Amino acid sequence: MKKPPEAYDFWWFYFLSGEHCDRVFQIVNDGLQKLCAQEGERVLEIGFGTGHAIVALAQSVGDSGKVFG
């Protein structure tokens, strides 16, 4: 398996190369489920990388909530 360069965002590397992509997104989705963001909440996402989690969080908090990253 190839390794992403040190300074390269590994999410993009795995997404574009197709290596372990499903597993990476499963880990992110498991974390989002455990976070259990609710409608109307305000969430700060630190280290958002490619933004996959921010989009999912925005859907969870809806129009009355806010997501910052």
KADA-V109257 format. One record per residue. N is the residue number from 1. RES is the residue in one small letter. PHI is phi as a letter, one per 20 degrees, with the letter a starting at -180 (* if undefined). OMEGA is omega in whole degrees, -180 to 180 (NA if undefined). NEAR is the number of other C-alpha atoms within 8 Angstrom. Layout:
# KADA-V109257
[[N:RES:PHI:OMEGA:NEAR] [N:RES:PHI:OMEGA:NEAR]]
This chain:
# KADA-V109257
[[1:m:*:176:3] [2:k:f:176:3] [3:k:d:178:4] [4:p:f:175:8] [5:p:g:-175:5] [6:e:g:-174:4] [7:a:e:-176:4] [8:y:e:178:7] [9:d:f:-173:9] [10:f:f:178:7] [11:w:f:179:9] [12:w:f:179:8] [13:f:g:-179:10] [14:y:f:179:11] [15:f:f:-177:9] [16:l:f:-179:6] [17:s:e:-179:6] [18:g:n:-179:7] [19:e:e:175:7] [20:h:m:-176:7] [21:c:g:-179:9] [22:d:f:-180:6] [23:r:f:179:7] [24:v:f:-180:9] [25:f:f:176:8] [26:q:f:178:8] [27:i:f:179:8] [28:v:f:-179:9] [29:n:f:176:9] [30:d:f:178:8] [31:g:f:179:8] [32:l:f:178:12] [33:q:f:180:8] [34:k:f:177:6] [35:l:f:175:6] [36:c:l:178:6] [37:a:f:-176:11] [38:q:d:177:7] [39:e:g:176:9] [40:g:n:-179:10] [41:e:f:173:10] [42:r:d:-174:9] [43:v:c:173:9] [44:l:d:-180:7] [45:e:d:-177:9] [46:i:e:-180:5] [47:g:m:-170:5] [48:f:f:174:10] [49:g:l:-176:7] [50:t:e:178:7] [51:g:n:180:7] [52:h:g:-178:8] [53:a:f:-179:10] [54:i:f:179:12] [55:v:f:179:8] [56:a:f:178:9] [57:l:f:179:12] [58:a:f:177:11] [59:q:f:-179:7] [60:s:f:-176:9] [61:v:e:175:16] [62:g:m:-177:10] [63:d:f:-178:6] [64:s:e:179:8] [65:g:d:179:11] [66:k:c:174:12] [67:v:c:178:12] [68:f:d:179:8] [69:g:b:NA:8]]
